[in-house]
Amino acid sequence: MESLLLINDPKLDGTKITFELPNEGSKLDFEKEMIGLLGYLRGHLHNHDITIEVNVNESIEIKRSFTDQDRYNRFLEINPNIELLRTTFGLDLDA
């Protein structure tokens, strides 16, 4: 479920959450677990009007990191504080 949620950012329109996935197989996997997620969100947010809509958009590119530099750039994109950590401890990707 986590990997499916990380593919694309959801869009919120009022109480409707729209989520796009790259293929029908991912949509089926997501829908299997969607009831639990929906129950969790409704309970913790105290809002039983929340709905989730899943769309298939085959043009979505899944970002994959192959080299150490690609992985580092992806982590840096997610959390810019990674650069501070690297410089503070003198870490290097070449090692």
N, C-alpha and C positions, 0 to 999 in steps of 0.2 A: 504494500500500500504506500509506503514511504517513497519508493522509487517512482511510482505513478504520480504522486503529488508533487514531486520535484521536477517533472517534465515541463510543466508550464504553470504560470501564475494564474490562479482563478480570478474571475471577474465578478464583482459584487454589484447587483442591481436591486436595491431595497433588501428584501429577504431572500432573493434568488441568487444562488451561487452558480455561475456558469464555468464549466471546466472543459478544456479541449485536450484531447488525447490523439496521438499520431495514427492509431489504427483500431480496427474493430476488436481485436484480441485484447488490447489494453482496456478498451471500454468495458468488455465483459468482465475482466478481472476486477476493475474498479467497481462495477455495479454489484459484484458479489459482496464486497466489503462496505458498500455505501450505506447500507442500513445502519450498521454499527456506528459509522462516522456521523451520520445524520442524528442518531439518538444521542451521541455524545455532545454534539454541538447544540442541539435543542435543549438538553438538560443543563449544561454548564452556562449557556447564554440566557437561559430562561425565556426562550423564544421558540414557540412551537410552530411558527409560520415559516421557518427556514426550509428551503427546498434546494436540491442540487440537480442541475441539468448537465448532462454529459454529451458533448459533441465530438465527432471524429473529424479531425483536420489533418489530412495526410501530408500537408505541406510543412508541418512542424518539423524543425530540425532538432534532433536530440544532440546536445553538446557532449562530446566524448573527449576525454583527455588521454592522450597516448604517451607523451613524453613527460619527464619530470617538470620541464618548463611549462608545458600545457597544463598540467595539474596545478602548479603553483599559480599560474595566471588565472585559472578558474577559481581557486581558493581566494585569491586577491580580489577578484570580481565580487565574490560573495561577501568577504569580510576584509576591508582595507587594513585592519589592524594586524594582519599577517605580516605586512612589511615591517611594522614596528617590532614585532616579535623576532623576525629574521635579523634585523640590524642590532637589536639589543643583545642577542646571544651570539652574534657573529656567525650565523648559519649560512651555508653556501649550497647551492644545488649541485655543483660539480663533484662534491665529495662522495 
